[in-house]
């Protein structure tokens, strides 16, 4: 996960916790959604890293086969 995205999500989470307008249930639900975003963001970063690693190994093979 990018550092700026992580910081942004943490600041949103803190704002939810300190909200005087939201009920406890709304806060809980919102925090749960934010935590899901964090997990999804980490998964996307991991997927991107893995695809980049695999890409450099597969590219020569695809070129040899005439596919790229």
PyMOL CGO cylinders between C-alpha atoms (Angstrom):
from pymol import cmd
from pymol.cgo import CYLINDER

trace = [
    CYLINDER, 0.00, 0.00, 0.00, 1.30, 3.44, -0.78, 0.3, 1, 1, 1, 1, 1, 1,
    CYLINDER, 1.30, 3.44, -0.78, 2.33, 5.51, 2.18, 0.3, 1, 1, 1, 1, 1, 1,
    CYLINDER, 2.33, 5.51, 2.18, 0.16, 8.46, 1.18, 0.3, 1, 1, 1, 1, 1, 1,
    CYLINDER, 0.16, 8.46, 1.18, -2.89, 6.24, 0.75, 0.3, 1, 1, 1, 1, 1, 1,
    CYLINDER, -2.89, 6.24, 0.75, -2.24, 4.60, 4.11, 0.3, 1, 1, 1, 1, 1, 1,
    CYLINDER, -2.24, 4.60, 4.11, -1.93, 7.98, 5.82, 0.3, 1, 1, 1, 1, 1, 1,
    CYLINDER, -1.93, 7.98, 5.82, -5.09, 9.19, 4.12, 0.3, 1, 1, 1, 1, 1, 1,
    CYLINDER, -5.09, 9.19, 4.12, -7.10, 6.15, 5.23, 0.3, 1, 1, 1, 1, 1, 1,
    CYLINDER, -7.10, 6.15, 5.23, -5.76, 6.47, 8.78, 0.3, 1, 1, 1, 1, 1, 1,
    CYLINDER, -5.76, 6.47, 8.78, -6.77, 10.15, 8.92, 0.3, 1, 1, 1, 1, 1, 1,
    CYLINDER, -6.77, 10.15, 8.92, -10.27, 9.23, 7.71, 0.3, 1, 1, 1, 1, 1, 1,
    CYLINDER, -10.27, 9.23, 7.71, -10.45, 6.51, 10.36, 0.3, 1, 1, 1, 1, 1, 1,
    CYLINDER, -10.45, 6.51, 10.36, -9.43, 9.00, 13.07, 0.3, 1, 1, 1, 1, 1, 1,
    CYLINDER, -9.43, 9.00, 13.07, -12.04, 11.47, 11.84, 0.3, 1, 1, 1, 1, 1, 1,
    CYLINDER, -12.04, 11.47, 11.84, -14.70, 8.77, 12.10, 0.3, 1, 1, 1, 1, 1, 1,
    CYLINDER, -14.70, 8.77, 12.10, -13.62, 7.92, 15.66, 0.3, 1, 1, 1, 1, 1, 1,
    CYLINDER, -13.62, 7.92, 15.66, -13.74, 11.57, 16.75, 0.3, 1, 1, 1, 1, 1, 1,
    CYLINDER, -13.74, 11.57, 16.75, -17.05, 12.37, 15.04, 0.3, 1, 1, 1, 1, 1, 1,
    CYLINDER, -17.05, 12.37, 15.04, -19.77, 13.73, 17.29, 0.3, 1, 1, 1, 1, 1, 1,
    CYLINDER, -19.77, 13.73, 17.29, -22.40, 13.33, 14.60, 0.3, 1, 1, 1, 1, 1, 1,
    CYLINDER, -22.40, 13.33, 14.60, -22.13, 9.60, 13.93, 0.3, 1, 1, 1, 1, 1, 1,
    CYLINDER, -22.13, 9.60, 13.93, -23.65, 6.94, 16.14, 0.3, 1, 1, 1, 1, 1, 1,
    CYLINDER, -23.65, 6.94, 16.14, -21.53, 4.12, 17.54, 0.3, 1, 1, 1, 1, 1, 1,
    CYLINDER, -21.53, 4.12, 17.54, -23.02, 1.74, 14.98, 0.3, 1, 1, 1, 1, 1, 1,
    CYLINDER, -23.02, 1.74, 14.98, -22.21, 4.12, 12.11, 0.3, 1, 1, 1, 1, 1, 1,
    CYLINDER, -22.21, 4.12, 12.11, -18.67, 4.54, 13.39, 0.3, 1, 1, 1, 1, 1, 1,
    CYLINDER, -18.67, 4.54, 13.39, -18.20, 0.80, 13.69, 0.3, 1, 1, 1, 1, 1, 1,
    CYLINDER, -18.20, 0.80, 13.69, -19.54, 0.20, 10.20, 0.3, 1, 1, 1, 1, 1, 1,
    CYLINDER, -19.54, 0.20, 10.20, -17.42, 2.97, 8.72, 0.3, 1, 1, 1, 1, 1, 1,
    CYLINDER, -17.42, 2.97, 8.72, -14.25, 1.73, 10.38, 0.3, 1, 1, 1, 1, 1, 1,
    CYLINDER, -14.25, 1.73, 10.38, -14.95, -1.78, 9.13, 0.3, 1, 1, 1, 1, 1, 1,
    CYLINDER, -14.95, -1.78, 9.13, -15.29, -0.48, 5.57, 0.3, 1, 1, 1, 1, 1, 1,
    CYLINDER, -15.29, -0.48, 5.57, -12.06, 1.53, 5.88, 0.3, 1, 1, 1, 1, 1, 1,
    CYLINDER, -12.06, 1.53, 5.88, -10.23, -1.55, 7.17, 0.3, 1, 1, 1, 1, 1, 1,
    CYLINDER, -10.23, -1.55, 7.17, -11.52, -3.49, 4.15, 0.3, 1, 1, 1, 1, 1, 1,
    CYLINDER, -11.52, -3.49, 4.15, -10.15, -0.75, 1.88, 0.3, 1, 1, 1, 1, 1, 1,
    CYLINDER, -10.15, -0.75, 1.88, -6.75, -1.10, 3.57, 0.3, 1, 1, 1, 1, 1, 1,
    CYLINDER, -6.75, -1.10, 3.57, -6.77, -4.86, 2.97, 0.3, 1, 1, 1, 1, 1, 1,
    CYLINDER, -6.77, -4.86, 2.97, -7.85, -4.40, -0.66, 0.3, 1, 1, 1, 1, 1, 1,
    CYLINDER, -7.85, -4.40, -0.66, -5.15, -1.78, -1.21, 0.3, 1, 1, 1, 1, 1, 1,
    CYLINDER, -5.15, -1.78, -1.21, -2.48, -4.08, 0.23, 0.3, 1, 1, 1, 1, 1, 1,
    CYLINDER, -2.48, -4.08, 0.23, -3.70, -6.95, -1.96, 0.3, 1, 1, 1, 1, 1, 1,
    CYLINDER, -3.70, -6.95, -1.96, -3.62, -4.77, -5.07, 0.3, 1, 1, 1, 1, 1, 1,
    CYLINDER, -3.62, -4.77, -5.07, -0.07, -3.64, -4.27, 0.3, 1, 1, 1, 1, 1, 1,
    CYLINDER, -0.07, -3.64, -4.27, 1.03, -7.24, -3.77, 0.3, 1, 1, 1, 1, 1, 1,
    CYLINDER, 1.03, -7.24, -3.77, -0.66, -8.31, -7.00, 0.3, 1, 1, 1, 1, 1, 1,
    CYLINDER, -0.66, -8.31, -7.00, 1.02, -5.49, -8.91, 0.3, 1, 1, 1, 1, 1, 1,
    CYLINDER, 1.02, -5.49, -8.91, 4.44, -6.40, -7.49, 0.3, 1, 1, 1, 1, 1, 1,
    CYLINDER, 4.44, -6.40, -7.49, 3.97, -10.06, -8.39, 0.3, 1, 1, 1, 1, 1, 1,
    CYLINDER, 3.97, -10.06, -8.39, 2.77, -9.28, -11.90, 0.3, 1, 1, 1, 1, 1, 1,
    CYLINDER, 2.77, -9.28, -11.90, 5.76, -7.03, -12.49, 0.3, 1, 1, 1, 1, 1, 1,
    CYLINDER, 5.76, -7.03, -12.49, 8.11, -9.76, -11.27, 0.3, 1, 1, 1, 1, 1, 1,
    CYLINDER, 8.11, -9.76, -11.27, 6.48, -12.39, -13.48, 0.3, 1, 1, 1, 1, 1, 1,
    CYLINDER, 6.48, -12.39, -13.48, 6.23, -10.02, -16.44, 0.3, 1, 1, 1, 1, 1, 1,
    CYLINDER, 6.23, -10.02, -16.44, 9.97, -9.63, -16.78, 0.3, 1, 1, 1, 1, 1, 1,
    CYLINDER, 9.97, -9.63, -16.78, 10.37, -13.43, -16.94, 0.3, 1, 1, 1, 1, 1, 1,
    CYLINDER, 10.37, -13.43, -16.94, 7.48, -14.10, -19.29, 0.3, 1, 1, 1, 1, 1, 1,
    CYLINDER, 7.48, -14.10, -19.29, 8.12, -11.28, -21.77, 0.3, 1, 1, 1, 1, 1, 1,
    CYLINDER, 8.12, -11.28, -21.77, 11.11, -13.04, -23.45, 0.3, 1, 1, 1, 1, 1, 1,
    CYLINDER, 11.11, -13.04, -23.45, 9.11, -16.26, -23.73, 0.3, 1, 1, 1, 1, 1, 1,
    CYLINDER, 9.11, -16.26, -23.73, 6.14, -14.48, -25.31, 0.3, 1, 1, 1, 1, 1, 1,
    CYLINDER, 6.14, -14.48, -25.31, 8.49, -12.71, -27.72, 0.3, 1, 1, 1, 1, 1, 1,
    CYLINDER, 8.49, -12.71, -27.72, 10.13, -16.01, -28.67, 0.3, 1, 1, 1, 1, 1, 1,
    CYLINDER, 10.13, -16.01, -28.67, 6.71, -17.48, -29.39, 0.3, 1, 1, 1, 1, 1, 1,
    CYLINDER, 6.71, -17.48, -29.39, 5.88, -14.45, -31.51, 0.3, 1, 1, 1, 1, 1, 1,
    CYLINDER, 5.88, -14.45, -31.51, 3.02, -13.42, -29.28, 0.3, 1, 1, 1, 1, 1, 1,
    CYLINDER, 3.02, -13.42, -29.28, 4.36, -9.93, -28.59, 0.3, 1, 1, 1, 1, 1, 1,
]
cmd.load_cgo(trace, "trace")
